[in-house]
Amino acid sequence: MIELNVPGRGIIQLQHLVSDVNGTLAMDGRLVPGVSSSLLALGDRLQLHLLTADTHGQQGAIDEQLGLVGVRIPKGDESQAKAEYVMKLDAHTVVAIGQGNNDAGMLREAAIGIALLSPEGTATGALHNADLLATDILSALDLLKHPVRLVATLRQ
């Protein structure tokens, strides 16, 4: 668990990291270099959940590389499906990371939603529903490794 005391928001106890895969953790179906080690380093503090429509058909290889099983989201209202997934986990314990329009719902519902700038682009829906914007996935994961940075950014 990662506990934050954010002035103006109170105590936030994060237990789950929910992340989009393609465009966020991976580009063109391959993990961004450095993501595997950064993501797995958080595994002792957060339960990791990877949500994907498996656009590039490479999720099996990503699962194997990370030793996790990504959750396949059916095509069609993906934003709502991701939001419902976060709500089932108990949204106030979730930090979510994404960059696409189909990530907007989970970013909105999570206790902390982190949108990122991606070589694929960042959808305005994701940006408008997030609490903060990170320059890339490694920077977003570093915020979780150094949670005081989150407090500094989110305080009111």
Secondary structure as the mmCIF struct_conf table of DSSP 4:
data_model
#
loop_
_struct_conf.conf_type_id
_struct_conf.id
_struct_conf.beg_label_comp_id
_struct_conf.beg_label_asym_id
_struct_conf.beg_label_seq_id
_struct_conf.end_label_comp_id
_struct_conf.end_label_asym_id
_struct_conf.end_label_seq_id
STRN STRN1 ILE A 2 VAL A 6
TURN_TY1_P TURN_TY1_P1 PRO A 7 ARG A 9
STRN STRN2 GLY A 10 LEU A 14
STRN STRN3 HIS A 16 ASP A 20
STRN STRN4 ASN A 22 ASN A 22
TURN_TY1_P TURN_TY1_P2 GLY A 23 LEU A 25
STRN STRN5 ALA A 26 MET A 27
TURN_TY1_P TURN_TY1_P3 ASP A 28 GLY A 29
STRN STRN6 ARG A 30 LEU A 31
HELX_LH_PP_P HELX_LH_PP_P1 VAL A 32 VAL A 32
TURN_TY1_P TURN_TY1_P4 PRO A 33 GLY A 34
HELX_RH_AL_P HELX_RH_AL_P1 VAL A 35 ALA A 41
TURN_TY1_P TURN_TY1_P5 LEU A 42 ARG A 45
BEND BEND1 LEU A 46 LEU A 46
STRN STRN7 GLN A 47 THR A 52
TURN_TY1_P TURN_TY1_P6 THR A 55 HIS A 56
BEND BEND2 GLY A 57 GLY A 57
HELX_RH_AL_P HELX_RH_AL_P2 GLN A 59 LEU A 66
TURN_TY1_P TURN_TY1_P7 GLY A 67 GLY A 67
HELX_LH_PP_P HELX_LH_PP_P2 GLY A 70 GLY A 70
STRN STRN8 VAL A 71 ARG A 72
HELX_LH_PP_P HELX_LH_PP_P3 ILE A 73 PRO A 74
BEND BEND3 LYS A 75 ASP A 77
HELX_RH_AL_P HELX_RH_AL_P3 GLU A 78 LEU A 89
HELX_RH_3T_P HELX_RH_3T_P1 ALA A 91 THR A 93
STRN STRN9 VAL A 94 GLY A 98
BEND BEND4 GLY A 100 GLY A 100
HELX_RH_3T_P HELX_RH_3T_P2 ASN A 101 ASP A 103
HELX_RH_AL_P HELX_RH_AL_P4 ALA A 104 GLU A 109
BEND BEND5 ALA A 110 ALA A 111
STRN STRN10 ILE A 112 LEU A 116
TURN_TY1_P TURN_TY1_P8 PRO A 119 GLU A 120
HELX_RH_AL_P HELX_RH_AL_P5 THR A 124 ASN A 129
BEND BEND6 ASP A 131 ASP A 131
STRN STRN11 LEU A 132 ALA A 134
BEND BEND7 THR A 135 ASP A 136
HELX_RH_AL_P HELX_RH_AL_P6 ILE A 137 LYS A 145
BEND BEND8 HIS A 146 HIS A 146
TURN_TY1_P TURN_TY1_P9 PRO A 147 PRO A 147
HELX_RH_AL_P HELX_RH_AL_P7 VAL A 148 LEU A 154
#
